[in-house]
Amino acid sequence: LTQTPLPTRCLLYVDTNSHGEFPRESVDTPTTSKHSNNEWGIPDCRTLEPFSTKPVEQLENGGKVTLVGSGPGDPDLLTVKALKLLQDPKALVIVDRLVSQEILDLIQGEVKVARKLPGCADLAQEEIYWWTYQGLQAGKHVIRLKIGDPFVFGRGGEEILMFRQFGVESKVIPVSSF
């Protein structure tokens, strides 16, 4: 049995609000860690140290998570609360490729788009958790923006449980019901 060395760099998609273009940026990933990394160089998020022993709404450093439903993709159907959150220039917004370009154009903060493509959904989910963990560590307001309603085909419950493992109780902004 031979051990393949872990990659020291991985490609991440980061929006710089350049009209929907998602340039590829290489970022360093830790090569020595007490956590096992997957093939994208991302640690197993279930092994990360929690920021709090009991889930709190906001960490001492200001870090917090809000799970936001974006509805069917039409920006006119966003809730007022969701729109206000997306326009916070200090927020870190984590999305996957299903969120419409019209809604992405409303985001004023940093955007990270997970590589949720056929065949790599589990790796992309780990990417989302890792970015959330890093954002919390940096004291950011992490907004997990999901297409549709976060709890209908959207893994919202699973994500809330992972955020609790990180020591954070996330707020939820559902889609409006018409």
N, C-alpha and C positions, 0 to 999 in steps of 0.2 A: 504494500500500500504506500503510495507516494503522496505527499502533500503538495498541492499547488499553491504557490505564493499568492497572497491576496493582492489585488490591484492597489497601487498607491494613489491613483487618480481615477475619478469617475466623471462622467458627463452629467450635468444637471441642466434642466431647462429653467431659465429665469427670465421673466418678463421685465423689461426696463421701461414699460409703457411706451414703446416705440411703435405705436399703431399695430399692436397685435403680433409683432414679430417676437419670436422666442429664441434669442441667440443661445448658442451652446456655450457654457462656461465650464472650464475644468476647475475643479476644486480639490484640494488635498483631502484625503481621508486618512484617518489614523491607521498606521501600520502595526503599531503595538497597542494592544488593548486587552482588557480582561473580558471583553465581549467578543463573541464570534461574529464575524462579518459575513454577509451574503455575497453573491457574485458581483453585486454592484458596489461593494465596499461599505455597505450600511450595516451597523450593528443590529443584532436581534433586540428589538425595542423592549421585549419582555424582560430583558436582563439589565436594563438601565436603572440606575438608582433613582428613586422618587425624590421630588423636591420637597415633599412634605409627608409626614407619617399619616396624616389624615387629609383627605381631599379638601382643598380650600378654593374659594372662588378666585382669589388673587394671591399670588405668591408675594413674599416680602419684597422682591425686586420689581414688582409690578406685572409680572408675567401672568397671562390669563388666556383662556380659550373660549371662543364663541363659535358654535356650530350654526351655520346659516343656510337656509334653503333658498335657492335662486328661482324656484318655480320652473315653468316650461321654457324659459330662455328669453322671453320678451321682457326687456327692462322696465316697461310700463306696468308690469305685474309684480315687481318687487315690492315688498313692504317698505314703508317709510323708514323703519328701523334698520332694515337690511341696507338700504341705500346710504343712510348716514354712516353706518359702519364701514362700508366699502369706500367711502370718500375720506376716511381717516388716513392722512399721509404717513402716519407713524406705524400703521398696522402692517402685519405680515399676513398676506392672504394666500392660502394654499388651496389650489383647485386641481381638478383633473381635466382632461381634454374635452369633456362633454359640456362644460360651461360655455355658453354662446359668446361669440366675439363682442356682441353688443353689450353684454354685461361685463366682460373683461375690460372694455373701454371705460367703464365707470370707475374702476379701481384707481385710487390715487397713491396707494402705498406700494410696498414691495410685493411682487407676485411670484409664486413658484408653481409651476404646472407639472404635476406628476405624469410619468410615462405610463399611463394606464392603457396599454395596447393589448390586443388579443395575445394570450400566452404569457403575459407578465403582470397580471393584476395583483398577485400576491407580493411580488417585488415592489411594485408601485405603491402598494398600501404601506409597506415597510418604509418606503421613501417618505410618504406623507407623515408617518409617525415620527421618523427621525427629524424631519424639518420642524415638526411641531415641538419636539423635545428641545431642539436647538433654539427655536424662537423663545420658548419659555425660559431657557437658561439665560438668554440675553435680555429677559425682562420685557419682551414684546407682547402686544395684544395679538394673538394668533387667531385669525379668522379662517375657519375651515368652511369654505364655500362649496356647497354641493348642488348639483343639478336637481331640480324637482324638490320634493320634500325629503329631508335627511333620513327619514325613517321608512319610506316606501321604496324598496329595492335599493337603498342607499347606504347600508352599513352604519347608519347613524348610531345605533345602540352599541355596536361593536367598538366604534371610535370613542364613544363616551366612556366605555369601560377601560380602554387603553389610557385615555387622558386621566382617569381616576388612578390608574397604576402609577402615572407620573406624579400624582399628588395634587391634581387640579380637578375641580368640579366645573365642568363647562356649562355655559349658558346656551340656550337653544333659541334661535329665532326661526320659527317655522314659516312656511309659505302662507300667503293669505288664502282663505277659502272663499271661493266666489259663490 
